[in-house]
């Protein structure tokens, strides 16, 4: 392919004085841009007064030869005219293609002038396009602007081009034979669709990941990649040809929307990948500021000055992508492995954006192919690296999740072990507290039960001291009292060893079997223990219980009956306390009755609770709240019955049902 390019800048056009016209371009085949540039003249129509007739008949000095290697007049409000005189020196080529490496111009006209300088030159308007021209109005149906030209061998003609662009005024064209044009278009189409396919594949993979993982980062990546793909397709002209051929108005501003999309979605994607809101708050605010500034700039300038907006967006793209790279470098200081592909992606993007700015803003002589090819390569590289950045991020995230899961599992295992140990300690504490509480209660019960028997025994022993002959002393009763008190002390007050704690019930059963005595002996001992207390209060302690021959645990029976007798004496101010009993071969019933203030059934049930004291007004005496509770607990352990029975006289009558062991 041989390319013809006309290049110039506005400063050259304003500073050049009258100069000779460029020489005739000889067509012996397709012409290269390096050869053609020496044969092109240009004219900057600042006030838009130049017409085709004036351009054809104008003085030589009105058109100035190009002094640069590119036909780039910057972002200008002026209309640009290009002119080149050509002659066909081939033997058989008649059909030619004037190929312009541009996708779209708001105003674009191409004229072929024959017989220039004659009275009636022939002017053929081969291309007539404006901002409202649909794609199918092009004479050659190709993505980039192309004009047909018929020029017979030996014939001379003048190519006249008139153009204006809302964006850059850059233009280049080639004069090609039809076979060379077909080769050119086939090569460019293959190259373009190779890029489209690679980008499309990356987008499809990202879309599948979005559907699977439902993560917004894939949506941001897809939006960025689609914006970049469509921007390059628009620059190639393929978007106007295939996507929106009937909307030239949109095609005029498509670069604005797509360039804005690259900036905005690139910033959003970067915020997600780098987690700037968490790790780099100042960079996060900067990226948000870029998004807001870009949107505001488009909203304000698009209806006012589209050309200025496009120029600013080119510069904004370099600034924004540079900030995305800086954000990646800042993150790489502490999280290099997580953001390494991200940094590589934006390094390439910055280079491509820099080339675009050098070409469009600073007027550096770069061909359109160089700029667009760099964009294609960078977009594929960029999209691939960003995709790898996502994959890297997810791999690290999964590794972090596995580590967190293992840590959580270890913590759960440790917590379970600690909870088990804590539960064991709590159980042991509960048992120890219960054992301590039970032992404390037993000690209090024992102290309670020791008071009255000790007092009675003390009086009995004092009586023996006064009667040196021992007359009138019931030694059997005295021995029973001593045995009862010694058993009470030995079974309760002596501290058991730790290894004996778990065998309390077995030991209790063994001791009970050793203490089996006739119930009648218990009653006699009981009378001997308490008749002095009763007499001291002016009470009669009467026993009417004969034939109580069943054997019971003497220790438990003594504690039960002594508590009841002690309560009866305490709460009776005058009268009699009766101990009555009857039995058969297996059971015996013993009643302790008094003629004190008496107890209702509700008060009796209340008094059975531990440390519950009845009102002193009701009983006339203040108690400890232990007596009936001790009786109830001992009856429960031994399987004896305990009940309040009706009494013919005033007072209280409590019945104990003993069973033979």
Residue pairs with C-beta under 8 A, 6 or more apart in sequence:
1 30
1 174
1 176
1 180
1 183
1 184
1 187
2 29
2 30
2 31
2 32
2 33
2 35
2 174
2 175
2 176
2 180
3 31
3 32
3 33
3 36
3 101
3 172
3 174
4 25
4 31
4 32
4 33
4 35
4 36
4 37
4 40
4 84
4 172
4 173
4 174
4 175
5 33
5 36
5 37
5 69
5 70
5 71
5 172
5 173
5 174
5 367
6 36
6 37
6 40
6 42
6 66
6 71
6 82
6 84
6 171
6 172
6 173
7 37
7 66
7 68
7 69
7 70
7 71
7 72
7 172
7 365
8 42
8 64
8 66
8 67
8 68
8 70
8 71
8 72
8 73
9 68
9 72
9 73
9 74
9 363
10 44
10 73
10 74
10 76
10 78
12 64
12 66
12 67
12 68
13 42
13 43
13 44
13 64
13 73
14 44
16 64
16 67
18 61
19 61
19 64
19 65
20 60
20 65
21 41
21 60
21 63
21 65
21 85
22 38
22 39
22 40
22 41
22 65
22 66
22 84
22 85
23 38
23 39
24 39
24 85
24 86
24 87
24 156
25 31
25 35
25 36
25 39
25 84
25 85
25 86
25 87
25 175
26 86
26 87
26 89
27 86
27 87
27 88
27 89
27 90
27 93
27 96
27 151
27 175
28 89
28 90
29 90
29 93
29 177
29 180
30 174
30 175
30 176
30 177
30 180
31 174
31 175
33 172
33 174
33 367
36 84
36 174
36 175
37 66
37 69
38 65
39 84
39 85
39 86
40 65
40 66
40 71
40 82
40 83
40 84
41 63
41 64
41 65
41 66
41 82
41 83
41 84
42 63
42 64
42 65
42 66
42 71
42 80
42 81
42 82
42 83
43 50
43 55
43 58
43 62
43 63
43 64
43 80
43 81
43 83
44 73
44 76
44 78
44 79
44 80
44 81
45 78
45 79
45 80
45 81
46 77
46 78
48 78
48 79
50 58
50 79
50 81
50 162
52 109
52 111
52 123
52 160
52 162
55 63
55 81
55 83
55 160
55 162
56 113
56 116
56 121
56 123
56 158
56 160
63 81
63 83
68 365
69 365
70 170
70 172
70 365
70 366
70 367
71 82
71 170
71 171
71 172
72 168
72 169
72 170
72 171
72 359
72 363
72 365
73 80
73 169
73 170
74 168
74 169
74 363
75 167
75 168
75 169
75 307
75 308
75 310
75 311
75 360
76 169
77 307
78 164
79 107
79 162
79 163
79 164
80 162
80 163
80 164
80 169
80 171
81 160
81 161
81 162
82 159
82 160
82 161
82 163
82 171
83 158
83 159
83 160
83 161
84 158
84 159
85 116
85 156
85 157
85 158
85 159
86 151
86 156
86 157
86 158
86 159
86 175
87 154
87 155
87 156
87 157
88 94
88 96
88 151
88 152
88 153
88 154
88 155
88 156
89 153
89 154
90 153
91 153
92 153
93 153
93 177
94 150
94 151
94 152
94 153
95 148
95 149
95 150
95 177
95 178
96 148
96 149
96 150
96 151
96 175
96 176
96 177
96 178
97 140
97 146
97 147
97 148
97 149
97 174
97 175
97 176
97 177
97 178
97 181
98 110
98 146
98 147
98 148
98 149
98 159
98 173
98 174
98 175
98 176
99 144
99 145
99 146
99 173
99 174
99 175
99 176
99 181
99 184
100 144
100 145
100 146
100 147
100 171
100 172
100 173
101 144
101 171
101 172
101 173
101 174
101 367
101 368
101 369
102 144
102 145
102 170
102 171
102 172
102 237
102 368
103 143
103 144
103 145
103 234
103 235
103 236
103 237
103 240
104 145
104 237
104 240
104 248
104 251
104 252
105 129
105 145
105 163
105 164
105 165
105 171
106 130
106 131
106 164
106 165
106 166
106 252
107 129
107 130
107 131
107 162
107 163
107 164
107 165
108 127
108 129
108 130
108 145
108 161
108 162
108 163
109 125
109 127
109 128
109 129
109 161
109 162
109 163
110 125
110 126
110 127
110 147
110 159
110 160
110 161
111 123
111 124
111 125
111 126
111 159
111 160
111 161
111 162
112 123
112 124
112 126
112 149
112 150
112 151
112 157
112 158
112 159
112 160
113 121
113 122
113 123
113 124
113 157
113 158
113 159
113 160
114 121
114 122
114 124
114 155
114 156
114 157
114 158
115 121
115 122
116 157
116 158
126 139
126 147
126 148
126 149
127 138
127 139
127 145
127 147
128 137
129 137
129 138
129 145
131 248
131 249
131 252
132 248
132 249
133 248
134 245
134 246
134 248
135 141
135 240
135 241
135 245
135 246
135 248
136 245
138 145
138 146
139 146
139 147
139 148
140 146
140 147
140 148
141 241
142 185
142 237
142 241
143 189
143 192
143 236
143 237
143 238
143 240
143 241
144 188
144 236
144 237
145 237
146 181
149 157
149 159
149 175
151 157
159 175
161 171
161 173
163 169
163 171
166 252
166 253
166 306
166 307
166 310
167 255
167 307
167 310
167 311
168 310
168 359
168 360
170 359
170 360
170 368
172 367
172 368
174 184
176 184
188 236
191 376
192 233
192 236
192 238
192 376
195 232
195 376
195 379
195 380
196 229
196 233
196 238
198 380
199 225
199 228
199 229
199 379
199 380
199 383
200 229
202 225
202 380
202 383
202 384
202 387
203 222
203 225
203 226
203 229
205 387
206 218
206 221
206 222
206 225
206 387
206 390
207 218
207 222
209 215
209 218
209 390
210 218
210 219
210 222
213 394
216 272
217 269
217 272
217 273
217 390
217 393
218 390
220 265
220 268
220 269
220 272
221 269
221 386
221 387
221 390
223 261
223 265
223 268
223 269
224 261
224 262
224 265
224 266
224 268
224 269
224 386
225 383
225 386
226 261
227 258
227 259
227 261
227 262
227 265
228 262
228 379
228 382
228 383
229 379
230 239
230 243
230 254
230 258
230 261
231 255
231 258
231 259
231 261
231 262
231 375
232 372
232 375
232 376
232 379
233 239
233 243
234 240
234 251
234 254
234 255
234 258
235 255
235 372
235 375
236 372
239 251
239 254
240 248
240 251
240 254
244 250
244 251
244 254
252 306
253 302
253 306
255 310
255 313
256 298
256 302
256 306
256 309
256 310
256 313
259 313
259 314
259 317
260 294
260 295
260 298
260 313
262 317
263 290
263 291
263 294
263 313
263 316
263 317
263 320
263 321
264 291
264 294
264 295
266 320
266 321
266 324
266 349
267 287
267 288
267 290
267 291
267 320
267 324
268 287
268 291
269 386
270 276
270 287
270 324
270 327
270 328
270 342
271 277
271 284
271 287
271 288
273 339
273 342
273 386
273 389
273 390
273 393
274 280
274 283
274 327
274 328
274 331
274 339
274 342
276 283
276 284
276 287
276 327
276 331
277 284
279 331
279 334
279 335
280 327
280 330
280 331
283 323
283 326
283 327
283 330
286 323
286 327
287 323
287 324
287 327
290 319
290 320
290 323
293 316
294 313
294 316
294 320
297 309
297 312
297 313
297 316
298 309
298 313
301 308
301 309
301 312
302 309
311 360
311 361
314 356
314 357
314 360
314 361
315 357
315 361
317 353
317 356
317 357
318 350
318 353
318 354
318 356
318 357
321 346
321 349
321 350
321 353
322 350
322 353
324 346
324 349
325 343
325 346
325 347
325 349
325 350
328 339
328 342
328 343
328 346
329 343
331 338
331 339
331 342
332 339
332 340
332 343
337 392
337 396
338 392
338 393
338 396
339 389
340 389
340 392
341 385
341 386
341 388
341 389
341 392
342 385
342 386
342 389
344 385
345 381
345 382
345 383
345 384
345 385
345 386
345 389
346 382
348 377
348 378
348 381
348 382
348 385
349 378
349 382
351 374
351 378
352 374
352 375
352 377
352 378
352 379
355 366
355 370
355 371
355 374
356 371
356 375
358 364
358 366
359 366
359 371
435 501
441 610
442 492
443 492
443 493
444 626
445 492
445 626
445 630
445 633
446 488
446 489
446 492
446 493
448 563
448 624
448 626
448 627
448 630
449 488
449 559
449 562
449 563
449 630
450 485
450 488
450 489
452 529
452 530
452 533
452 562
452 566
453 481
453 484
453 485
453 488
453 529
453 562
454 485
455 533
456 481
456 528
456 529
456 530
456 532
456 533
457 478
457 481
457 482
457 485
457 529
459 532
460 473
460 478
460 481
460 528
460 532
463 473
464 470
464 473
464 478
467 473
474 524
474 528
476 521
476 524
477 524
477 525
477 527
477 528
478 528
480 521
480 522
480 524
480 525
480 528
480 554
481 525
481 528
481 529
483 554
484 525
484 554
484 555
484 558
487 511
487 515
487 555
488 555
488 559
491 508
491 511
491 555
496 504
500 507
511 555
512 553
512 555
512 556
512 661
513 661
515 553
515 554
515 555
516 551
516 552
516 553
516 554
516 661
517 551
517 552
517 554
518 548
518 549
518 550
518 551
518 552
519 548
519 549
519 550
519 551
519 552
519 557
519 581
519 583
519 588
519 590
519 658
520 545
520 546
520 547
520 548
520 549
521 554
522 552
522 554
522 557
522 558
522 561
523 543
523 545
523 548
523 561
523 579
523 581
523 590
524 543
525 558
526 543
526 558
526 561
526 562
526 565
526 579
527 541
527 543
527 579
529 562
530 541
530 562
530 565
530 566
530 569
531 541
533 566
533 569
534 540
534 541
534 569
534 577
535 541
537 569
537 572
537 573
537 574
538 574
539 569
539 572
539 574
539 575
539 576
539 577
540 575
540 576
540 577
541 565
541 569
541 576
541 577
541 579
542 576
542 577
542 578
542 579
543 579
543 580
544 578
544 579
544 580
544 581
545 579
545 580
545 581
545 582
545 590
546 581
547 582
547 583
548 581
548 582
548 583
548 588
548 590
549 583
550 583
550 585
550 586
550 587
550 588
550 658
550 659
550 660
551 660
551 661
552 588
552 638
552 658
552 660
552 661
553 638
553 661
556 634
556 637
556 638
557 658
559 630
559 634
560 631
560 634
560 635
560 640
560 656
561 579
561 590
561 592
561 656
563 627
563 628
563 630
563 631
564 592
564 627
564 631
564 654
564 656
565 577
565 579
565 592
566 627
567 623
567 627
567 628
568 577
568 592
568 593
568 594
568 596
568 652
569 577
569 594
570 621
570 623
571 594
571 596
571 597
571 619
571 620
571 621
571 652
572 594
572 595
572 596
572 651
573 596
573 620
575 594
575 595
575 596
575 651
576 594
576 595
577 592
577 593
577 594
578 591
578 592
578 593
578 594
579 590
579 591
579 592
580 590
580 591
580 593
581 588
581 589
581 590
581 591
582 588
582 589
583 589
583 658
585 660
586 659
586 660
587 657
587 658
587 659
587 660
588 657
588 658
589 655
589 656
589 657
589 658
590 655
590 656
590 658
591 645
591 653
591 654
591 655
591 656
592 653
592 654
592 656
593 647
593 649
593 651
593 652
593 653
593 654
594 651
594 652
594 653
595 649
595 650
595 651
596 619
596 620
596 650
596 651
596 652
597 618
597 619
597 620
597 650
597 651
598 647
598 650
598 651
598 652
599 607
599 614
599 644
599 652
601 644
603 614
603 618
604 628
604 644
606 612
606 614
607 614
607 625
607 628
608 628
608 629
608 632
609 625
609 629
610 625
610 626
610 629
611 624
611 625
611 626
611 629
612 625
612 629
613 622
613 623
613 624
613 625
614 623
616 622
631 642
631 656
632 642
634 640
635 641
635 642
635 656
639 659
640 656
640 657
640 658
640 659
641 655
641 656
641 657
642 654
642 655
642 656
642 657
643 654
643 655
643 657
644 652
644 653
644 654
644 655
645 653
645 654
645 655
646 653
647 653
